[in-house]
């Protein structure tokens, strides 16, 4: 499977060969050309699993500032090839200074977590107003009340560990009620808590893959804003961890990834045929499942909306870039605070 969206080329076909052909990117599968894309039309390339890339294409992408991300078939980040770092070195130096100051970290982390919990609460209330039965509606309203309590507590919370605690407790409450938002194939899609590596049920499997797509976008957004994606404020530094990209992801998890997974399940665009059960209880997406999620991701990123802070029209696919630039402006001192993207 090969798809492009928002100037990103996704290649999922195992054994595909991606190479440069004059000023285009050509994707070949089993000796046949499946796709040609002009290089100047691309902003990034995401390669899943066993996909080969020519050295000439790597050089051309580096020169053109087009990052190539290598992921496992399940969407786990393996490596990323970026062009030389762009942006203002003074911004990155200030970012590093802020990351070493607990008061700066807590200020940004508090708003990031508040944005995540607000968007999670809005998603839960949206589901409760839908076709949920009385029992599920009651469960979802209880979840919304608990999330509201954590949001209120964050307003006076300055300790970074306490902020992380509210995030963790809020996320646990949210996922405990996640099954109440599922309308189709409820037995098959019963979620047994959040499990990551590896996912142990189909819902966790779908969420993890959607989060991988979101993380790739947030990595690109942080880099394009001139920030270092590896130095965050909510997430601690760890070798190989893109902490700032994970920070940017938080407010978008319920807004984009969770909502997408629920939509695909409830519209029966994801079903039992889209998942494989492996030895040891591991659940993996099939080719059709990955195709469905990327197709839904493409459609969602094309949606237009008015940004709640800027009051300007944009697309969902550009929201992470907008937020990364707002964060950069805050670090430069142009904005008094970082304002997360919260949508109804």
N, C-alpha and C positions, 0 to 999 in steps of 0.2 A: 504494500500500500504506500502511495506517495501522495501527499497533499500539501498545498500552500495556503497560508492564511496570514493576514496582517504582515505580509512580507517575510514570513517564516516558512521554510521548506521542511516538512516532516517526512522522514523516510523510515518506514517500518518493515519493508519487504526484506526478508532475510536473504543474504547472499547478493544484495544489490551492490552495484558499483557506481559511485558518484564521481564524476570527473569534469574537468574543464574542457570545453569545446569552443575555441575562439573566445567570444565574450559571453558565453552561456554556460550554465551548469546542466550537464546531461546525466540522467539517471537510467542505468541499464539493468535489466533483470533477465537472467537466462539468455543473454546475448541480444535481447531486444530493447530498443530505446522506449522507455515508458513516459519520459517527461523531459522537456527542455525549458529552462527558465533563464532569462537574461540576468546576468550577475548584478546589474545595476538596480534590478527590482527587488533584491533580497536584502534583508537586514540581519537575518540569522538563519542557521541551519541546525536542525535537531535530528540526530541519527540514533535509531533504536536497535540494539542487538548487533547481529553480524552484518555490518554494512562497511564496505571498503571505500576509501577515499584516495584519490590520486594526489601525489605531492604537488603537482601543478595547481590543483584546486586549493590546497591548503595555503600555498603561497599567494594565490590571487585573493583569497578571502582575507588573509592577514593584511595585504596591501589595501584592500577595500574596506577594512574595518568591519568585516562580517564574521562574527563569532560562530564556531562550530561546537556544538555540544554533543558529547557521546554519552548515551544512556543505555542501561540494560533493557532487555525486552519489557520488563515490568515497570520501567521508568526511573530506576535508581540512577542518580548522577554518577558517572564514571570519571569523566574528565571534560575539560572545556578548553578550547584553543581560541585565544583572543588576540586581537591586534594589539600593538603597543598601547600602553595606558594613555588615555587622552584626558583632557580636563585640566582644571587649575590645581597645581600642586599645593597651593595655599589652602584650598578647600579640603584636600585630603589631610594635610597637616592639622587643620582645625578639627576635623573629624576624629583623628587619633587623640588629640588633647581632650576632646569631649568624652571619648570612650574611657579615659582614665579618671574622669570625675564622676563620683556617685550621684551628685545632684543633677548633672546633665543627663546621665543614663536614666535615672528614675523619671525625669520629666518627659523624655521621649517614650520610654517604656510604658508609662502610665497611659499616655494617649493612644499608643499602639494597641494595648490590651483593651482599653475602653472601646476603641473602634471595632475590634474583633467581637467583643461581647454585645455591643449594640447591634451589629449586623447579624449575629447569631440570634439575638432576641427578636429582631424584625423577621427573620426567616421562620422562626418558631410561631410567632403570632400570625404570620401570613398563612402558615399551614393550619393553624387552629381556626382561622376564619374560612378556610376552604371546606372541602367535603369530609373533614374528619368527623368520625362518630362522636357521640357524647363522651365516651370514656377517653378517647384519644385527645379530644379537645380539652378535657379537664387536665390530663397529663401535661399537655403542651402549655397550658396557662400556668401550671405550677412551675414548669421549667422557666417560663418567662419571668415569673415573680422572683425566682432565685437569682436569675441573671441580673435583674434590676437591682437586687440587693448588692451584688458584687460591683456593679457599675457605680452605685452610690458610695460604696466604701472606697473605691479608687480615688474619689475626688479629694480625699484628705490623706491619701497614702503616699508617703515619700520614700519608703524603704524598698529597695529593688527586690529583695527576697519576698517581702509581703506582696508586692505587685505580681511577682511570678506565682505566688500562692493563690491569689485571686484568679489569675489566668487558668491555673491548673484545676482549681475547684469548679470554676465556671465551665471549663471544657468538659469535665467529668459529668456535671449535671446535664449539659447539652447533649452529650452522646448517650447518656442513660435514657433520654427521651427521644432519641433519633428514630427508633422504630415506629413511634406514633406518627411520623411524617411519611411513612411508606404506605402506599395504597394498593400496590399490585404485588402478587407473588410473595405475600407477607411471610410465609413459612420459609421459603427459600432465602429471602433477603433479611431474615432476622439477624440483627447485629448484636454481638456479644461483647460489648465494650470496644474501645479503640485499640486495635493491634496493628503494629506497623511493619516490623521486619522479623518474620514475614507476616503478611495479612492472613488471618485465619478464617475469614468469611467473605462472601462476595461484596458486601458493602464496603468493608475495609479495603478490599482489593481495588474497587472502583475509585474510592477516595484517594488512595495512595497514588494511583496513576494520574488522577486529575491534579493532585498536589505537585507531582513532578512537572507537569506542564506549566503550572503556575510559578513554580520555583525558577524554571528556565526563563520565563518572562521577567521575573523580578531581578534575576541576575543581570539580564540585559538592561533593565531600567536603571539599576543602581550604577552600572558602569557608564551608561550613556549620560547620566547626570554628573559624571566626574567624581563619583564617590567610590570608595573601596568596598566592594561587596562582601569582603571577609571580616570587616570590623563593625560589629553591631553594638546595640545598646541594651536590648532585652535579652538576646541570646549571647551567651558567653563565648569567648574566643576558644576555638578548638582547631587543630590542624585539619585542613580539608573541609571545614565547615564554612559556608558562605553566610556568616551570621547576619549581616545587614540585609541580604536578600530574604532571609528567613523572617527578619523583623518586618520587612515590607509585605511579606506574604500574609501575616496574621490577620489583618483587617479584611483581606480578600478571600480567606479560606471559606467562610460561610457564604459570602457574597457571590463568589464565582464557582469554586470547586464543589462545595457541598450542594449548592442549589442545582448545579449541572447534574450531579449524580442522582439527586432525587427526581429531577425532571425526566431523565432518561429511564429511570426505573418505573416511575409512575405512568409514563407514556408507553411503557413496554418496549422501549427501544433498546433496553438492556434486559436480558432474560437468562434463564438457566443455560441456554446454549452458548452464552458468551463467557462462560467460566469453566475452568478445569480444576479438579481437585487432585492435588499431588500427594505423594507419600509424606507422612508426618503432619497432615492437616493443612498444608499450604494451599492457598487458592490463587490461581493465576488467570489473567484475562486471556481469552483466545484472540486470534486475529480479528474476528468480527467484533469482539468486545472493544479492542483498542480502536478499531475503525469507528465504532459508534461514539466513543468518548471524544476522539479528536474531531469527528464531524460536528458533534454538539459544541465543542470548544470553539471551532471555527465560527459557527453561527452566532454564538453568544458574543464573541469578540467584535462582531460586526454591528451589534446593536448600538444605537445612538442614545445619548442621554445628556442631561444638563448637569455639569459638575456642581455639587452642592455648595462648595466654597467659591469657586471662580465664576459661577453662573454663566458658563460658556458651554456650548455644545461640543461633545467629544464622543468617541467610541469607547466601548468597554475595553477593547484591546489596548487603548492608550492610557487607561487609568493608572496602571503601575508606573508608567513614565511620568505622569503628572504628579503623583505622590512623591516619587523620588526627587523631582525637581523642587517640590515644596519643602521636602526635608533638607535639601541642599541650601535653599534660601534661608531656612531657619538656622542652620549651622553657620552660614555667613553673616547672620545678624539682621537679615532683611525682613524676617517675620518673627514676631514675639514668641510664637509657639507653633509646633507642628500640629496640624489639624487632619485627623484621619478621614478617609472617605467613607461616609455612612449613608447608605441608601435605603429607602423604604421598600 
